[in-house]
């Protein structure tokens, strides 16, 4: 496999935190041997398709539709996995909530959404043709934390399903909690777990997470605290227990920074996290026995405000999207050390914030 369809979610309309310059969802081909990204097509007609998710069958793509800070919806597209071409199917509109993250469960029966502005989570049934039905469940989070500017209320920032498709984990930046739900796949419901949440360090602001391939550990990146926290994950009960927190920044950095995205390498040996402000990818080595992280350094993202990034399905190349400089850069991944080496490829992708790959 040398060519990977790579899809970028973007902002098409400006918001207080972003000067939008894009036209929609951009599709590129990634050459895993050279790191080259070649534009293939652009799907227009949707407002602020900032975060995307691809169904496991790769026949459908779903997008948040952030029309403004506290409004928006979720949209469904049919997807040609060979070309990245997509056709709009339907949209479910929200009058508030500000959806920011979506994920499809392994059975492809439901789309799960986190609403940042409203601090809530929602479940949308998926019909046989890939279209989205009316919401089957909704949970409003209630709470706040110590950062009065950012944590004045609940702000659900992502919703993530475990590898066994039994539990949902929702880092809520505003409450300094990772909420835990059981999946009811018969009724399309989220049922609070026996351990309904785990609290983070006050002011941490949990944002995104990723599971280790061993199915025993997950890592949460904390936007406000500029840290990564490692948790033991019990696949039977869904319970979490934290065992380590490490910084995402060099010790001598004293500038403004917030973190964004986190990914575990497919081989389980490395974890990566993005810094906005320091504008870098933090690299960590994973202890095979314990899951503990050891910092390995940082690499510049060759742009400003890196949001999401992605690792290609072969594990050879990492792509980072820089929102405020409207570009994307590629890096070769050293399979032994996890070190990132710039390929020399930096391409224009307007106001890019999310990366999904097919393979």
Secondary structure, DSSP 4 states (H G I P E B T S, - for coil): --EEEEEEEE-SS-BTTB-----EEEEEEEETTT--EEEEEEEES-S----EEE-TTSSEEEEEEEEETTEEEEEEEEE-TTT--EEEEEEEEESSS-EEEEEE-TTSSEEEEEETTTTEEEEEEE-TTS-EEEEEEEEE-----S-TTT-SS--B---EE-TTSSEEEEEETTTTEEEEEEEETTTTEEEEEEEEEEE-STT--EEEEEE-TTSSEEEEEETTTTEEEEEEE-TTT--EEEEEEEESS-TT--S--EEEEEEE-TTSSEEEEEEETTTEEEEEEE-TTT--EEEEEEEE-SSS-EEEEEE-TTSSEEEEEETTTTEEEEEEEPTTT--EEEEEEEEE-TTEEEEEEE-
